[in-house]
Amino acid sequence: MVSPLDRLSYAAQQTARVAWYAGHYAAGRRLLKPMPKPDFAIGPTPSRAELTADMRALFQREWRDVAAGLYPAPRLLGPEPAEFLRRSLLYFRDLPQVDARRHGTLDEELPPGTQADGLPDYYRQNFHFQSDGWLSDHSAALYDTQVEVLFTGAADVMRRRALAPVATWLAGRNQRDVRGLDVGCGTGRLLAALNGAWPGMRLTGIDLSKPYLEEARRLIGRTARVKLEEAAAESLPFGEASLDLVVSSFLLHELPKEIRAKVIAEMARAVKPGGLVVIVDSLQKGDRPDWDGLLDLFPHYFHEPYYAEYVGSSLEEGAAAAGLRPVSTENAFLSKVTSFKR
């Protein structure tokens, strides 16, 4: 049972996070040069007040699920205070380089296919104009701060909305019998949330970035219940129908169309009949028609080579083509959380 004190603690933690990252966002805007206006048509966009109200409603929705006993309140995830502050400083030190890439004055684009490291060409890019792409310890240390600043403290709660369909599906199951996979786990934020809510699950996280996997291990800690492996999402190292649960967050919009179809097909292949697939990713065109302009603007202001094609497509149609049937869909601020069964 949760108490009024639990609710106050949750509210205080989330308010502090939003204030911290919103402060970074405001300070960063003063340091960045204005981008030229797009030379293409932009759809409707919400006001700042509408965005704030919707984000607040998202936190309220999470608390209702916690209060209803679907899953525990989220625990604080992150480094020690001194390291937390160091990463904040790193973020601001890196902003001038990010800004130079945005304006084309710093040509550090990672050349596809030139380092003989086995990484696919589509992966070797400065996504989001961040330094080193996803290929260095420096990038791994910065990533979570960069994403939370972008979403003014709401990135983790958007990921955690995956817990709601998982909790519903788990009803009547023994969590210790569940074998789950996080596809493209990155620094491990969703994986850590799953492990925190259901520590009995046997979970694996796969990613192509060794530095990001090392960051995930630091975040999650040493536990035999969570394994981390270097692997490609389009060629999962798991047998057919060998997994009970497959999740993924903010991966699909980073993939070319043909690779994305392979990844969804691999998820469908690896999950058991009756198993659950939960995908957290960007809204797509038409999910919130009055917000479509934000989806038009995003790839203009950030290096997102495959984003426009993704938001113009249909995740549900792609999943159906792979043999997955929809179970639930929820718009969660700037993201969409969709669950499927095989």
Secondary structure, DSSP 8 states (H G I E B T S, - for coil): ---HHHHHHHHHHHHHHHHHHHHHHHHHHHHS------SS-------HHHHHHHHHHHHHHHHHHHHTTSS------S--HHHHHHHHHHHHHHHHHHHHHHTTS------TT-S-S---GGGSS-GGG-TTTT-SHHHHHHHHHHHHHHTTT-HHHHHHTTHHHHHHHHTTS-GGG-EEEEET-TTSHHHHHHHHH-TTSEEEEEES-HHHHHHHHHHH-S-TTEEEEE--TTS-SS-TT-EEEEEEES-GGGS-HHHHHHHHHHHHHHEEEEEEEEEEEE--TTTSGGGHHHHHHHHHHS--TTHHHHHTS-HHHHHHHTT-EEEEEEEETTEEEEEEE-
